Amino acid sequence: MIASAHIASEKDAKTHRIVVVVEDQFELIDLAGPLQVLATANDFKQYYEVSTVSAQGGRVAAACGLIVEADPLAALCSAEIDTLVLIGGRPGPDGQGKLIAGWLEAQARRIKRLCGIGFGVETLYSSGLASPDNGVLHWRWGDPADPATRRWPIARRDGPVWTSCGESAAIDVTLSLVAEDLGEPAALAVAEALVVPLWRHPDDPQVGDTLTMQIRGGVPFAALLRRMRNNLGADLRVERLAEWCNMTPRTFARRFSESTGTTPAAAVAAMRLEAATALLKAGHVSLKQVAARCGFGSELNLRRALERARQSGRPGA
């Protein structure tokens, strides 16, 4: 249970009203992830009052076929909304996005915080409340063949407006909203309760190094990559990795590089940097602890790795 001293404040005295707007053919995880984060936050402290609406109200179908019941958008009093979360739908001919964008143009100035998730980001763009220059989209909406596209951030904030690529990142950005409202200890407690392995920072890339290596490495090295990720503080020299795979060091190094496109040493370095960066962004962990946990050996080695990443322009470093 979260200690009340960690999250109690003047702003907690009243209920914070969040309205989630869904459109037909929405991605289920874009809706379910945020709703569960908010519900779990309420398990610790009743703070959020959440309702779901749509352009016309009634039954709204997710892309997977699940049906949700929503209240009509016209019934809303914008002055009573603290946060409006837009869960857009796959593009269709019925113009529901235009209706919602029109409502936003007239009412958004009375709402304290806006958050577009997945296709909902497009609705924010259409209403003029967010700009593509300051927002974020899912990497598949760019050039999937360009590695730089996969490193777009999972979310961005521009004043009171948040944009997120959606999918699993919808959970991360909602945790960030909880942290803003109730403090980071509350958000971390929610992440723990939901068995989230890592609360990603909005600046983190949509497709990280570890996942990229898993995709490239495929089945032959899937178990090894998981073991490496879970033992970053251990001896991960090529001889030990080869032993785990029952190969000679030379054979292992050649096959690993052919499969993943990187050397074992570079893979270990990337994993350690990725984990260390995430821990440091989350806070509450000293540089010394991060260096030991992620296998850097010393604070100096960690600082040097972070500085090299910064100088190379690595996103999120």
C-alpha positions as CSV (number, residue, x, y, z in Angstrom):
1,M,0.0,0.0,0.0
2,I,1.2,3.5,-0.8
3,A,2.0,5.5,2.3
4,S,-0.4,8.5,2.3
5,A,2.5,10.9,3.1
6,H,3.9,10.1,-0.3
7,I,0.9,11.3,-2.3
8,A,-1.2,13.5,-0.1
9,S,-1.4,17.1,-1.1
10,E,-3.8,20.0,-1.5
11,K,-4.8,19.0,-5.0
12,D,-5.9,15.5,-3.8
13,A,-8.8,17.0,-1.8
14,K,-11.2,16.6,-4.7
15,T,-11.9,14.0,-7.3
16,H,-10.0,14.4,-10.6
17,R,-12.4,13.8,-13.5
18,I,-11.0,12.0,-16.5
19,V,-13.1,11.6,-19.7
20,V,-11.9,9.0,-22.2
21,V,-13.2,9.6,-25.8
22,V,-13.3,6.5,-28.0
23,E,-14.0,6.2,-31.7
24,D,-15.2,3.2,-33.7
25,Q,-12.4,0.7,-34.5
26,F,-10.2,1.9,-31.7
27,E,-7.3,-0.3,-30.6
28,L,-8.4,-2.1,-27.4
29,I,-5.0,-1.8,-25.6
30,D,-5.1,2.0,-26.1
31,L,-8.3,2.1,-24.0
32,A,-7.8,-0.9,-21.6
33,G,-4.2,0.1,-20.6
34,P,-5.1,3.6,-19.4
35,L,-8.3,2.5,-17.7
36,Q,-6.5,-0.2,-15.8
37,V,-3.8,2.2,-14.6
38,L,-6.4,4.6,-13.3
39,A,-8.4,1.9,-11.7
40,T,-5.3,0.5,-9.9
41,A,-4.4,4.0,-8.8
42,N,-7.8,4.3,-7.2
43,D,-7.1,1.0,-5.3
44,F,-4.5,3.0,-3.4
45,K,-6.3,6.3,-3.2
46,Q,-9.7,7.2,-4.6
47,Y,-8.7,10.1,-6.8
48,Y,-10.0,9.5,-10.3
49,E,-13.5,9.6,-11.6
50,V,-13.4,8.1,-15.1
51,S,-16.1,8.0,-17.8
52,T,-16.1,6.9,-21.4
53,V,-17.8,8.9,-24.2
54,S,-18.0,8.8,-28.0
55,A,-19.2,11.2,-30.7
56,Q,-22.8,9.9,-30.6
57,G,-22.8,7.7,-27.5
58,G,-24.1,4.1,-27.3
59,R,-22.2,1.1,-28.5
60,V,-18.7,1.5,-29.9
61,A,-16.8,-1.3,-31.5
62,A,-13.1,-1.9,-31.0
63,A,-11.0,-3.1,-33.9
64,C,-10.8,-6.5,-32.3
65,G,-14.6,-6.7,-32.1
66,L,-15.2,-5.9,-28.4
67,I,-18.1,-3.5,-27.8
68,V,-18.1,-0.8,-25.1
69,E,-21.0,1.4,-24.0
70,A,-20.2,5.2,-24.1
71,D,-22.0,8.3,-23.2
72,P,-22.6,11.0,-25.9
73,L,-20.0,13.7,-26.3
74,A,-22.7,16.4,-26.3
75,A,-23.7,15.6,-22.7
76,L,-20.3,16.7,-21.4
77,C,-19.7,19.9,-19.5
78,S,-16.1,20.7,-20.4
79,A,-15.6,23.0,-17.3
80,E,-15.9,19.9,-15.1
81,I,-13.2,17.9,-17.0
82,D,-9.7,17.8,-15.6
83,T,-8.2,15.5,-18.2
84,L,-9.5,14.5,-21.6
85,V,-8.0,11.4,-23.1
86,L,-8.6,10.7,-26.9
87,I,-8.5,7.1,-28.0
88,G,-8.9,7.4,-31.8
89,G,-10.2,4.8,-34.2
90,R,-8.8,3.5,-37.4
91,P,-9.6,5.9,-40.3
92,G,-13.1,5.5,-41.6
93,P,-15.7,7.3,-43.7
94,D,-18.2,8.3,-41.0
95,G,-16.5,11.6,-39.9
96,Q,-16.6,10.8,-36.2
97,G,-13.1,12.3,-35.8
98,K,-14.2,15.6,-37.4
99,L,-17.1,15.8,-35.0
100,I,-14.8,15.3,-32.0
101,A,-12.2,17.7,-33.4
102,G,-15.0,20.3,-33.8
103,W,-16.1,19.9,-30.2
104,L,-12.5,20.2,-29.0
105,E,-12.0,23.4,-31.0
106,A,-14.9,25.0,-29.0
107,Q,-14.3,23.4,-25.6
108,A,-10.7,22.5,-25.1
109,R,-9.6,25.8,-23.6
110,R,-11.7,24.9,-20.5
111,I,-10.0,21.5,-20.0
112,K,-6.8,21.5,-17.9
113,R,-5.0,18.6,-19.7
114,L,-5.4,16.8,-23.0
115,C,-3.9,13.4,-24.0
116,G,-4.0,11.8,-27.4
117,I,-3.2,8.1,-27.6
118,G,-2.6,6.2,-30.9
119,F,-5.1,7.4,-33.5
120,G,-6.4,9.9,-31.0
121,V,-3.3,12.0,-31.8
122,E,-4.6,12.6,-35.3
123,T,-7.8,14.1,-33.8
124,L,-5.7,16.5,-31.8
125,Y,-3.8,17.5,-34.9
126,S,-7.1,18.0,-36.8
127,S,-8.4,20.3,-34.0
128,G,-5.3,22.4,-34.1
129,L,-4.5,21.7,-30.4
130,A,-1.3,19.8,-31.2
131,S,1.2,20.1,-34.0
132,P,3.0,17.2,-35.7
133,D,6.2,19.1,-35.0
134,N,5.7,18.8,-31.2
135,G,3.8,15.5,-31.1
136,V,4.5,11.8,-31.7
137,L,3.0,9.0,-33.8
138,H,3.5,5.3,-33.9
139,W,6.6,4.3,-35.8
140,R,4.6,2.3,-38.3
141,W,3.0,5.6,-39.5
142,G,6.4,6.8,-40.6
143,D,9.0,4.8,-42.7
144,P,9.2,1.4,-41.1
145,A,12.3,0.6,-43.1
146,D,14.1,3.6,-41.4
147,P,15.8,2.5,-38.1
148,A,15.5,6.1,-36.9
149,T,11.7,5.9,-37.1
150,R,11.7,3.1,-34.6
151,R,13.5,5.3,-32.2
152,W,10.8,8.0,-32.1
153,P,9.8,8.6,-28.4
154,I,6.8,6.8,-26.9
155,A,5.3,10.1,-25.8
156,R,5.8,13.9,-25.8
157,R,4.4,16.7,-23.8
158,D,3.8,20.2,-25.1
159,G,2.4,22.3,-22.2
160,P,-1.0,20.7,-21.2
161,V,-1.1,18.5,-24.3
162,W,0.3,14.9,-24.3
163,T,0.7,12.8,-27.4
164,S,1.6,9.1,-27.3
165,C,2.1,6.4,-29.9
166,G,-0.3,4.1,-28.1
167,E,-0.3,0.3,-27.8
168,S,1.7,-0.7,-24.8
169,A,3.0,2.9,-24.5
170,A,-0.5,3.9,-23.5
171,I,0.3,2.3,-20.1
172,D,3.5,4.3,-19.7
173,V,2.0,7.6,-20.6
174,T,-0.9,7.1,-18.2
175,L,1.6,6.2,-15.5
176,S,3.2,9.6,-16.2
177,L,-0.2,11.3,-15.8
178,V,-0.5,9.5,-12.4
179,A,3.0,10.6,-11.4
180,E,2.1,14.2,-12.3
181,D,-1.1,14.0,-10.2
182,L,0.0,11.9,-7.2
183,G,3.7,11.7,-7.4
184,E,6.3,9.2,-8.7
185,P,6.0,6.8,-5.7
186,A,2.3,6.4,-6.5
187,A,3.0,5.7,-10.2
188,L,5.7,3.2,-9.4
189,A,3.3,1.4,-7.0
190,V,0.7,1.1,-9.7
191,A,3.4,-0.2,-12.2
192,E,4.4,-2.8,-9.6
193,A,0.8,-3.8,-9.0
194,L,0.3,-4.2,-12.7
195,V,3.5,-6.3,-13.0
196,V,4.9,-3.8,-15.5
197,P,8.6,-4.8,-15.9
198,L,9.6,-1.3,-16.5
199,W,7.9,2.1,-16.4
200,R,9.3,3.7,-19.5
201,H,10.1,7.4,-19.7
202,P,8.2,9.4,-22.4
203,D,11.6,10.0,-24.1
204,D,12.4,6.3,-24.4
205,P,12.4,4.9,-28.0
206,Q,9.3,3.1,-29.2
207,V,11.5,0.1,-30.2
208,G,14.5,-0.3,-27.8
209,D,17.8,-2.0,-28.4
210,T,16.9,-5.2,-26.5
211,L,13.8,-5.7,-28.5
212,T,15.6,-5.0,-31.8
213,M,18.2,-7.6,-31.0
214,Q,15.5,-10.1,-30.1
215,I,13.8,-9.5,-33.4
216,R,17.0,-9.9,-35.4
217,G,18.3,-12.8,-33.3
218,G,15.2,-14.8,-33.6
219,V,14.7,-18.1,-31.9
220,P,18.4,-19.2,-31.8
221,F,19.3,-16.4,-29.4
222,A,16.0,-15.5,-27.8
223,A,16.7,-17.3,-24.5
224,L,20.2,-15.9,-24.4
225,L,19.1,-12.3,-24.8
226,R,16.5,-12.8,-22.0
227,R,19.1,-14.2,-19.7
228,M,21.5,-11.4,-20.5
229,R,18.8,-8.8,-19.8
230,N,18.0,-10.4,-16.5
231,N,21.7,-10.6,-15.4
232,L,23.2,-7.3,-16.5
233,G,25.3,-7.1,-13.3
234,A,27.0,-10.5,-14.0
235,D,30.0,-11.5,-16.0
236,L,28.8,-11.1,-19.6
237,R,32.1,-11.5,-21.5
238,V,31.9,-13.5,-24.7
239,E,33.4,-16.6,-23.0
240,R,30.5,-16.8,-20.5
241,L,27.9,-16.1,-23.2
242,A,29.4,-18.8,-25.4
243,E,29.3,-21.2,-22.4
244,W,25.6,-20.5,-21.9
245,C,25.0,-21.4,-25.5
246,N,27.2,-24.5,-25.4
247,M,29.5,-23.1,-28.2
248,T,33.1,-22.2,-28.5
249,P,33.7,-18.4,-28.1
250,R,34.8,-18.1,-31.7
251,T,31.7,-19.9,-33.1
252,F,29.4,-18.1,-30.7
253,A,30.7,-14.6,-31.6
254,R,30.4,-15.3,-35.3
255,R,26.9,-16.7,-35.2
256,F,25.6,-14.0,-32.8
257,S,27.0,-11.2,-35.0
258,E,25.5,-12.8,-38.1
259,S,22.1,-13.2,-36.5
260,T,21.7,-9.9,-34.6
261,G,23.9,-7.6,-36.7
262,T,26.0,-6.6,-33.7
263,T,28.9,-8.1,-31.7
264,P,28.3,-9.7,-28.3
265,A,30.2,-7.0,-26.6
266,A,28.2,-4.2,-28.3
267,A,25.0,-6.0,-27.4
268,V,25.9,-6.2,-23.8
269,A,26.9,-2.5,-23.8
270,A,23.6,-1.5,-25.4
271,M,21.5,-3.5,-23.0
272,R,23.4,-2.1,-19.9
273,L,23.0,1.5,-21.2
274,E,19.3,1.0,-22.0
275,A,18.6,-0.4,-18.5
276,A,20.7,2.2,-16.7
277,T,19.1,5.1,-18.6
278,A,15.6,3.8,-17.7
279,L,16.5,3.5,-14.0
280,L,18.1,7.0,-13.8
281,K,15.0,8.5,-15.5
282,A,12.7,6.8,-13.0
283,G,14.6,8.4,-10.1
284,H,15.0,7.2,-6.5
285,V,18.1,5.2,-7.4
286,S,21.7,6.5,-6.9
287,L,24.3,6.5,-9.7
288,K,26.3,4.0,-7.7
289,Q,23.4,1.6,-7.3
290,V,22.6,1.8,-11.1
291,A,26.3,1.2,-12.0
292,A,26.4,-1.9,-9.8
293,R,23.0,-3.3,-10.9
294,C,23.7,-2.8,-14.6
295,G,27.2,-4.1,-14.7
296,F,29.3,-0.9,-15.2
297,G,31.5,-1.6,-12.3
298,S,31.9,2.0,-11.2
299,E,30.1,5.3,-11.3
300,L,32.9,6.6,-13.5
301,N,32.3,3.9,-16.2
302,L,28.6,4.7,-16.1
303,R,29.2,8.4,-16.5
304,R,31.5,7.9,-19.4
305,A,29.0,5.6,-21.1
306,L,26.2,8.1,-20.7
307,E,28.4,10.9,-22.0
308,R,29.3,8.9,-25.1
309,A,25.7,8.2,-25.7
310,R,24.8,11.9,-25.3
311,Q,27.6,13.0,-27.7
312,S,26.4,10.5,-30.3
313,G,22.9,12.0,-30.2
314,R,21.4,8.8,-29.0
315,P,17.6,9.5,-28.3
316,G,16.7,9.5,-24.6
317,A,20.3,9.3,-23.4
